[in-house]
Amino acid sequence: MSLYVVIKFAHIALAIIAVGFNASYGIWLASVAREPSHGLFVLQGIKRLDDRFANPAYALLLVTGLAMVIIGGIPLTTFWIAAALALYAVLIVLGLGVYTPTLRKQIALFEDDGPASPAYRRLASRGTLAGIVLAIDAVAIVFLMVAKPTL
């Protein structure tokens, strides 16, 4: 078994972890809409999963992806790689710059003011929108990695 195959396996496993955890957040948050009494537990759980599993997996995806590019001798200017890297940059900026701080503030507002407060509702809407954009971005990256389209 080649080093490339081992790294590719790790890359795919990391993508499953990162995208899979992120995909579950919408399901968890929908349950909070039905049962707000569990909201704090769910928000803290999402934050824990994001910090300890999804975000580290996204970081390692870059490492393993670049390792495969180097080992495989594939130019970074190859369309599907360059496009995926651009979308990855967007994912990181929005995830760390918008989603994570929004989630942190949501937790604090939920603890202080409760889920009915206007400030919490605004943040929840912002978090939902950011989550949708991030999900579309992640799915687009997965498509590029699987389909490897050319121009």
PAVO-582155 format. One record per residue: residue in three letters; z, x, y of N, C-alpha, C in turn. Coordinates in nm, 4 decimals, decimal comma, always signed. Last residue first. Layout:
BEGIN
(node "ala" (Z X Y) (Z X Y) (Z X Y)) ...
//
This chain:
BEGIN
(node "leu" (-1,6771 -1,1863 +2,2805) (-1,7582 -1,2440 +2,3891) (-1,9016 -1,2048 +2,3745)) (node "thr" (-1,5040 -1,2877 +1,9827) (-1,5708 -1,1877 +2,0671) (-1,6483 -1,2595 +2,1754)) (node "pro" (-1,1879 -1,3730 +1,8302) (-1,3181 -1,4066 +1,8894) (-1,3735 -1,2902 +1,9734)) (node "lys" (-0,9855 -1,3753 +1,6191) (-1,0467 -1,2546 +1,6701) (-1,1851 -1,2798 +1,7325)) (node "ala" (-0,8298 -1,5697 +1,4911) (-0,9748 -1,5897 +1,5008) (-1,0502 -1,4643 +1,5435)) (node "val" (-0,5649 -1,4601 +1,5020) (-0,6224 -1,5090 +1,3761) (-0,7752 -1,5128 +1,3830)) (node "met" (-0,5203 -1,3810 +1,7640) (-0,4901 -1,2869 +1,6546) (-0,5565 -1,3304 +1,5240)) (node "leu" (-0,5886 -1,6127 +1,9058) (-0,6649 -1,4883 +1,9276) (-0,6433 -1,3903 +1,8130)) (node "phe" (-0,3869 -1,7864 +1,8096) (-0,5287 -1,8147 +1,7852) (-0,6125 -1,6874 +1,7998)) (node "val" (-0,1599 -1,6588 +1,9114) (-0,1768 -1,6693 +1,7669) (-0,3230 -1,6973 +1,7332)) (node "ile" (-0,2125 -1,7030 +2,1858) (-0,2059 -1,5663 +2,1318) (-0,2256 -1,5677 +1,9806)) (node "ala" (-0,1965 -1,9817 +2,1933) (-0,3228 -1,9161 +2,2296) (-0,3255 -1,7723 +2,1768)) (node "val" (+0,0717 -2,0144 +2,1305) (-0,0293 -2,0646 +2,0366) (-0,1652 -2,0014 +2,0660)) (node "ala" (+0,1869 -1,9032 +2,3620) (+0,2115 -1,8433 +2,2310) (+0,1076 -1,8879 +2,1283)) (node "asp" (+0,0893 -2,0858 +2,5601) (+0,0592 -1,9432 +2,5677) (+0,0746 -1,8777 +2,4302)) (node "ile" (+0,2121 -2,3208 +2,4762) (+0,0657 -2,3128 +2,4815) (+0,0212 -2,1670 +2,4820)) (node "ala" (+0,4801 -2,2428 +2,5101) (+0,4300 -2,2809 +2,3774) (+0,2778 -2,2717 +2,3722)) (node "leu" (+0,4941 -2,2010 +2,7873) (+0,5182 -2,0898 +2,6947) (+0,4648 -2,1199 +2,5548)) (node "val" (+0,4503 -2,4630 +2,8758) (+0,3565 -2,3560 +2,9134) (+0,3711 -2,2370 +2,8181)) (node "ile" (+0,6788 -2,5857 +2,7646) (+0,5439 -2,6305 +2,7270) (+0,4413 -2,5217 +2,7571)) (node "gly" (+0,8861 -2,4472 +2,8962) (+0,8740 -2,4424 +2,7507) (+0,7363 -2,4836 +2,7024)) (node "ala" (+0,8429 -2,5246 +3,1609) (+0,8287 -2,3836 +3,1238) (+0,8104 -2,3697 +2,9732)) (node "leu" (+0,9015 -2,7997 +3,1305) (+0,7686 -2,7557 +3,1748) (+0,7446 -2,6102 +3,1358)) (node "thr" (+1,1735 -2,7816 +3,0520) (+1,0736 -2,8468 +2,9659) (+0,9334 -2,8010 +3,0018)) (node "gly" (+1,2873 -2,6558 +3,2743) (+1,2915 -2,5912 +3,1439) (+1,1890 -2,6493 +3,0478)) (node "arg" (+1,2440 -2,8558 +3,4662) (+1,1837 -2,7227 +3,4841) (+1,1790 -2,6481 +3,3503)) (node "ser" (+1,4038 -3,0562 +3,3566) (+1,2594 -3,0776 +3,3736) (+1,1864 -2,9453 +3,3883)) (node "ala" (+1,6520 -2,9303 +3,3744) (+1,6013 -2,9710 +3,2432) (+1,4507 -2,9940 +3,2498)) (node "leu" (+1,6778 -2,9055 +3,6520) (+1,6650 -2,7856 +3,5686) (+1,6104 -2,8188 +3,4303)) (node "arg" (+1,7004 -3,1772 +3,7157) (+1,5922 -3,0959 +3,7724) (+1,5687 -2,9709 +3,6873)) (node "arg" (+1,9346 -3,2420 +3,5746) (+1,8079 -3,3078 +3,5383) (+1,6877 -3,2298 +3,5925)) (node "tyr" (+2,1233 -3,0898 +3,7152) (+2,0967 -3,0626 +3,5739) (+1,9614 -3,1203 +3,5332)) (node "ala" (+2,1091 -3,2166 +3,9653) (+2,0762 -3,0738 +3,9543) (+2,0441 -3,0370 +3,8088)) (node "pro" (+2,1963 -3,4793 +3,9068) (+2,0587 -3,4548 +3,9525) (+2,0176 -3,3080 +3,9386)) (node "ser" (+2,3872 -3,5233 +3,6056) (+2,3779 -3,4763 +3,7442) (+2,2325 -3,4505 +3,7821)) (node "ala" (+2,4115 -3,5856 +3,3428) (+2,3593 -3,6908 +3,4311) (+2,3406 -3,6424 +3,5745)) (node "pro" (+2,5324 -3,3820 +3,1996) (+2,3879 -3,3993 +3,1874) (+2,3286 -3,5051 +3,2801)) (node "gly" (+2,7817 -3,2038 +3,4005) (+2,7359 -3,2971 +3,2980) (+2,5864 -3,3210 +3,3038)) (node "asp" (+2,8937 -3,0124 +3,5665) (+2,8592 -3,1432 +3,6232) (+2,8149 -3,2473 +3,5202)) (node "asp" (+2,9729 -2,7852 +3,4026) (+3,0390 -2,8203 +3,5289) (+3,0189 -2,9659 +3,5704)) (node "glu" (+2,8143 -2,7772 +3,1696) (+2,9592 -2,7590 +3,1602) (+3,0306 -2,8112 +3,2849)) (node "phe" (+2,5617 -2,8115 +3,2821) (+2,6082 -2,9073 +3,1819) (+2,7601 -2,8999 +3,1709)) (node "leu" (+2,5490 -2,5838 +3,4421) (+2,5547 -2,7160 +3,5055) (+2,6028 -2,8229 +3,4084)) (node "ala" (+2,5405 -2,3836 +3,2406) (+2,6484 -2,3846 +3,3406) (+2,6615 -2,5216 +3,4056)) (node "ile" (+2,3043 -2,4560 +3,1083) (+2,4311 -2,4524 +3,0358) (+2,5475 -2,4610 +3,1336)) (node "gln" (+2,1185 -2,4246 +3,3154) (+2,1381 -2,5555 +3,2525) (+2,2734 -2,5614 +3,1818)) (node "lys" (+2,1303 -2,1492 +3,3580) (+2,1805 -2,2394 +3,4624) (+2,2045 -2,3796 +3,4073)) (node "arg" (+2,0117 -2,0640 +3,1173) (+2,1462 -2,0178 +3,1534) (+2,2089 -2,1110 +3,2570)) (node "leu" (+1,7594 -2,1837 +3,1443) (+1,8476 -2,2228 +3,0342) (+1,9919 -2,1832 +3,0640)) (node "thr" (+1,6639 -2,0404 +3,3653) (+1,6779 -2,1858 +3,3719) (+1,7735 -2,2344 +3,2646)) (node "pro" (+1,6512 -1,7774 +3,2674) (+1,7459 -1,8113 +3,3747) (+1,7686 -1,9620 +3,3883)) (node "thr" (+1,4523 -1,8262 +3,0570) (+1,5875 -1,7776 +3,0276) (+1,6858 -1,8067 +3,1409)) (node "tyr" (+1,2200 -1,9218 +3,2047) (+1,2862 -2,0000 +3,0998) (+1,4308 -1,9559 +3,0759)) (node "val" (+1,1622 -1,7191 +3,4102) (+1,1803 -1,8623 +3,4385) (+1,2646 -1,9300 +3,3299)) (node "gly" (+1,1595 -1,4538 +3,3243) (+1,1748 -1,4826 +3,4665) (+1,2025 -1,6278 +3,4995)) (node "leu" (+1,1228 -1,4505 +3,0498) (+1,2396 -1,3818 +3,1052) (+1,2657 -1,4184 +3,2511)) (node "gly" (+0,8921 -1,6211 +3,0324) (+1,0088 -1,6354 +2,9453) (+1,1338 -1,5749 +3,0064)) (node "leu" (+0,7120 -1,5279 +3,2262) (+0,7633 -1,6652 +3,2326) (+0,8900 -1,6831 +3,1484)) (node "val" (+0,6801 -1,2584 +3,1338) (+0,7197 -1,2871 +3,2721) (+0,7793 -1,4274 +3,2833)) (node "ile" (+0,5986 -1,2986 +2,8643) (+0,7204 -1,2231 +2,8954) (+0,7707 -1,2563 +3,0359)) (node "leu" (+0,3611 -1,4478 +2,8973) (+0,4713 -1,4979 +2,8147) (+0,6028 -1,4294 +2,8505)) (node "val" (+0,2041 -1,2700 +3,0431) (+0,2426 -1,3987 +3,1027) (+0,3638 -1,4556 +3,0295)) (node "ala" (+0,1759 -1,0737 +2,8461) (+0,2404 -1,0400 +2,9738) (+0,2879 -1,1673 +3,0440)) (node "tyr" (+0,0332 -1,2200 +2,6577) (+0,1663 -1,1707 +2,6231) (+0,2436 -1,1365 +2,7502)) (node "leu" (-0,2082 -1,2522 +2,7882) (-0,1261 -1,3713 +2,7630) (+0,0170 -1,3319 +2,7268)) (node "ala" (-0,2871 -0,9814 +2,7783) (-0,2717 -1,0489 +2,9081) (-0,1842 -1,1734 +2,8929)) (node "leu" (-0,2996 -0,9457 +2,5016) (-0,2043 -0,8669 +2,5806) (-0,1814 -0,9292 +2,7179)) (node "ala" (-0,5096 -1,1210 +2,4393) (-0,3759 -1,1458 +2,3848) (-0,2700 -1,0676 +2,4625)) (node "ala" (-0,7197 -0,9924 +2,5725) (-0,6807 -1,1280 +2,6120) (-0,5397 -1,1605 +2,5625)) (node "ala" (-0,7286 -0,7497 +2,4279) (-0,7029 -0,7488 +2,5731) (-0,6559 -0,8858 +2,6211)) (node "ile" (-0,7892 -0,8515 +2,1719) (-0,6665 -0,7750 +2,1947) (-0,6307 -0,7764 +2,3430)) (node "trp" (-1,0327 -0,9805 +2,2055) (-0,9193 -1,0583 +2,1564) (-0,7866 -0,9848 +2,1739)) (node "phe" (-1,2001 -0,7619 +2,3137) (-1,1704 -0,8872 +2,3841) (-1,0439 -0,9552 +2,3354)) (node "thr" (-1,0943 -0,4296 +2,3278) (-1,1534 -0,5329 +2,2421) (-1,1069 -0,6680 +2,2963)) (node "thr" (-0,9486 -0,2473 +2,4637) (-1,0454 -0,3250 +2,5423) (-1,1198 -0,4277 +2,4584)) (node "leu" (-0,8095 -0,1013 +2,2838) (-0,7357 -0,2055 +2,3551) (-0,8287 -0,2939 +2,4376)) (node "pro" (-0,9980 -0,0351 +1,9842) (-0,9770 -0,0174 +2,1291) (-0,8993 -0,1346 +2,1906)) (node "ile" (-0,8544 +0,0577 +1,6830) (-0,9182 -0,0537 +1,7536) (-0,8941 -0,0346 +1,9034)) (node "gly" (-0,7430 +0,2195 +1,4863) (-0,8465 +0,2739 +1,5745) (-0,9226 +0,1661 +1,6506)) (node "gly" (-0,5329 +0,1459 +1,3281) (-0,6651 +0,0909 +1,2955) (-0,7779 +0,1446 +1,3820)) (node "ile" (-0,3220 +0,2747 +1,4583) (-0,3552 +0,3120 +1,3200) (-0,4963 +0,2665 +1,2845)) (node "ile" (-0,3350 +0,1369 +1,7088) (-0,3468 +0,2829 +1,7001) (-0,3910 +0,3255 +1,5605)) (node "val" (-0,3032 -0,1291 +1,6311) (-0,4192 -0,0905 +1,7112) (-0,4423 +0,0601 +1,6993)) (node "met" (-0,0549 -0,1178 +1,5033) (-0,1759 -0,1518 +1,4255) (-0,3022 -0,1126 +1,4998)) (node "ala" (+0,1065 -0,0542 +1,7246) (+0,0987 +0,0383 +1,6108) (-0,0256 +0,0099 +1,5266)) (node "leu" (+0,0782 -0,2853 +1,8764) (+0,0217 -0,1596 +1,9278) (+0,0107 -0,0548 +1,8167)) (node "gly" (+0,2172 -0,4597 +1,7016) (+0,0769 -0,4829 +1,7374) (+0,0094 -0,3567 +1,7878)) (node "thr" (+0,4737 -0,3517 +1,6984) (+0,3950 -0,3529 +1,5746) (+0,2472 -0,3770 +1,6026)) (node "val" (+0,5392 -0,3860 +1,9753) (+0,5466 -0,2552 +1,9098) (+0,4582 -0,2522 +1,7847)) (node "leu" (+0,5111 -0,6631 +2,0118) (+0,4317 -0,5696 +2,0918) (+0,4263 -0,4334 +2,0234)) (node "leu" (+0,7004 -0,7531 +1,8300) (+0,5597 -0,7893 +1,8114) (+0,4690 -0,6958 +1,8912)) (node "leu" (+0,9392 -0,6733 +1,9405) (+0,8892 -0,5980 +1,8259) (+0,7447 -0,6332 +1,7925)) (node "ala" (+0,9578 -0,8732 +2,1381) (+0,9518 -0,7315 +2,1764) (+0,8933 -0,6474 +2,0626)) (node "tyr" (+0,9736 -1,1040 +1,9785) (+0,8610 -1,0865 +2,0705) (+0,8468 -0,9407 +2,1128)) (node "ala" (+1,2197 -1,0500 +1,8536) (+1,0977 -1,0565 +1,7727) (+0,9743 -1,0404 +1,8607)) (node "pro" (+1,3974 -1,0681 +2,0717) (+1,3767 -0,9394 +2,0038) (+1,2501 -0,9380 +1,9170)) (node "asn" (+1,3506 -1,3523 +2,1233) (+1,3140 -1,2485 +2,2204) (+1,3028 -1,1100 +2,1570)) (node "ala" (+1,4435 -1,4771 +1,8755) (+1,3077 -1,4940 +1,9286) (+1,2691 -1,3806 +2,0236)) (node "phe" (+1,7182 -1,3699 +1,8302) (+1,6092 -1,3706 +1,7326) (+1,4709 -1,3729 +1,7979)) (node "arg" (+1,9008 -1,3657 +2,0413) (+1,9258 -1,2816 +1,9228) (+1,8089 -1,2736 +1,8245)) (node "asp" (+1,8101 -1,5359 +2,2482) (+1,8575 -1,4006 +2,2781) (+1,8615 -1,3102 +2,1552)) (node "asp" (+1,7405 -1,7716 +2,1067) (+1,6439 -1,7046 +2,1932) (+1,6839 -1,5584 +2,2153)) (node "leu" (+1,9793 -1,8408 +1,9806) (+1,8591 -1,8141 +1,9002) (+1,7555 -1,7361 +1,9801)) (node "arg" (+2,1411 -1,8784 +2,2112) (+2,1763 -1,7784 +2,1101) (+2,0542 -1,7413 +2,0248)) (node "lys" (+2,0071 -2,0903 +2,3357) (+2,0242 -1,9627 +2,4065) (+2,0554 -1,8505 +2,3073)) (node "ile" (+2,0373 -2,2864 +2,1392) (+1,9034 -2,2408 +2,1768) (+1,9117 -2,1050 +2,2455)) (node "gly" (+2,3180 -2,3122 +2,1503) (+2,2505 -2,2694 +2,0274) (+2,1110 -2,2169 +2,0551)) (node "gln" (+2,3557 -2,4104 +2,4052) (+2,4134 -2,2806 +2,3709) (+2,3499 -2,2243 +2,2431)) (node "leu" (+2,2221 -2,6573 +2,3726) (+2,1757 -2,5598 +2,4724) (+2,2295 -2,4200 +2,4415)) (node "val" (+2,3826 -2,7743 +2,1694) (+2,2401 -2,7490 +2,1478) (+2,1887 -2,6434 +2,2452)) (node "phe" (+2,6350 -2,7936 +2,2954) (+2,6206 -2,7207 +2,1692) (+2,4751 -2,6815 +2,1458)) (node "leu" (+2,5654 -2,9592 +2,5109) (+2,6155 -2,8242 +2,5353) (+2,6007 -2,7378 +2,4102)) (node "gly" (+2,4783 -3,2027 +2,3802) (+2,3925 -3,1205 +2,4652) (+2,4393 -2,9782 +2,4837)) (node "his" (+2,6028 -3,3964 +2,2448) (+2,5804 -3,2718 +2,1713) (+2,5042 -3,1688 +2,2551)) (node "ser" (+2,5965 -3,6111 +2,4136) (+2,7286 -3,5537 +2,3846) (+2,7163 -3,4202 +2,3092)) (node "pro" (+2,3386 -3,7142 +2,4251) (+2,3802 -3,6130 +2,5234) (+2,5152 -3,5475 +2,4938)) (node "glu" (+2,1257 -3,8051 +2,2164) (+2,2710 -3,7916 +2,2036) (+2,3221 -3,6816 +2,2969)) (node "arg" (+1,8627 -3,8103 +2,3084) (+1,9159 -3,9259 +2,2360) (+2,0683 -3,9244 +2,2283)) (node "ala" (+1,8385 -3,5638 +2,4278) (+1,8025 -3,6826 +2,5064) (+1,8588 -3,8084 +2,4408)) (node "val" (+1,8969 -3,4002 +2,2149) (+1,9938 -3,4088 +2,3247) (+1,9653 -3,5310 +2,4110)) (node "ser" (+1,6654 -3,4176 +2,0677) (+1,7868 -3,4785 +2,0121) (+1,8953 -3,4921 +2,1187)) (node "ala" (+1,4972 -3,2707 +2,2274) (+1,4714 -3,4141 +2,2145) (+1,5943 -3,4847 +2,1568)) (node "leu" (+1,5986 -3,0156 +2,1801) (+1,6176 -3,0764 +2,3126) (+1,5896 -3,2269 +2,3104)) (node "trp" (+1,5139 -2,9757 +1,9143) (+1,6567 -2,9774 +1,9481) (+1,6810 -3,0474 +2,0807)) (node "ile" (+1,2379 -2,9807 +1,9541) (+1,2993 -3,0769 +1,8629) (+1,4481 -3,0901 +1,8944)) (node "gly" (+1,2034 -2,7633 +2,1239) (+1,1652 -2,8974 +2,1678) (+1,2283 -3,0054 +2,0830)) (node "tyr" (+1,2825 -2,5495 +1,9580) (+1,3609 -2,5850 +2,0767) (+1,3287 -2,7259 +2,1257)) (node "ser" (+1,1045 -2,4850 +1,7565) (+1,2162 -2,5741 +1,7233) (+1,2935 -2,6211 +1,8470)) (node "ala" (+0,9329 -2,3045 +1,8701) (+0,8815 -2,4385 +1,8403) (+0,9954 -2,5357 +1,8113)) (node "asn" (+1,0951 -2,0748 +1,8747) (+1,0573 -2,1405 +2,0000) (+1,0072 -2,2823 +1,9766)) (node "phe" (+1,1044 -2,0177 +1,5978) (+1,2261 -2,0536 +1,6702) (+1,1912 -2,1285 +1,7980)) (node "gly" (+0,8244 -1,9660 +1,5626) (+0,8948 -2,0709 +1,4889) (+1,0225 -2,1151 +1,5581)) (node "val" (+0,7697 -1,7468 +1,7205) (+0,7045 -1,8739 +1,7521) (+0,7760 -1,9895 +1,6824)) (node "ala" (+0,9476 -1,5563 +1,5935) (+0,9435 -1,5807 +1,7384) (+0,8873 -1,7187 +1,7707)) (node "ile" (+0,8924 -1,5748 +1,3115) (+1,0274 -1,5897 +1,3653) (+1,0221 -1,6308 +1,5121)) (node "ile" (+0,6158 -1,5299 +1,3032) (+0,6716 -1,6528 +1,2459) (+0,8109 -1,6790 +1,3041)) (node "ala" (+0,6069 -1,2754 +1,4148) (+0,5405 -1,3870 +1,4839) (+0,5936 -1,5207 +1,4326)) (node "leu" (+0,7415 -1,1295 +1,2173) (+0,7995 -1,1399 +1,3512) (+0,7380 -1,2550 +1,4304)) (node "ala" (+0,5534 -1,1533 +1,0100) (+0,6889 -1,2077 +0,9927) (+0,7571 -1,2258 +1,1284)) (node "ile" (+0,3389 -1,0131 +1,1272) (+0,3242 -1,1555 +1,0958) (+0,4614 -1,2214 +1,0782)) (node "his" (+0,4533 -0,7562 +1,1446) (+0,4006 -0,8230 +1,2634) (+0,3904 -0,9747 +1,2404)) (node "ala" (+0,5048 -0,6943 +0,8779) (+0,6166 -0,7052 +0,9721) (+0,5735 -0,7828 +1,0965)) (node "phe" (+0,2360 -0,6857 +0,7870) (+0,3308 -0,7813 +0,7302) (+0,4478 -0,8039 +0,8261)) (node "lys" (+0,1447 -0,4699 +0,9419) (+0,0847 -0,6023 +0,9597) (+0,1757 -0,7112 +0,9031)) (node "ile" (+0,2961 -0,2636 +0,8344) (+0,3170 -0,3014 +0,9744) (+0,2590 -0,4400 +1,0014)) (node "val" (+0,1849 -0,2630 +0,5767) (+0,3286 -0,2836 +0,5937) (+0,3580 -0,3293 +0,7370)) (node "val" (-0,0822 -0,2043 +0,6375) (-0,0489 -0,3323 +0,5724) (+0,1003 -0,3635 +0,5886)) (node "tyr" (-0,0575 +0,0554 +0,7449) (-0,1141 -0,0536 +0,8254) (-0,0743 -0,1898 +0,7684)) (node "leu" (+0,0300 +0,2052 +0,5312) (+0,1223 +0,1831 +0,6425) (+0,0739 +0,0661 +0,7279)) (node "ser" (-0,0860 +0,0600 +0,2174) (-0,0992 +0,1444 +0,3363) (+0,0062 +0,1095 +0,4415)) (node "met" (+0,0000 +0,0864 -0,1165) (+0,0000 +0,0000 +0,0000) (+0,0000 +0,0914 +0,1232)) 
//
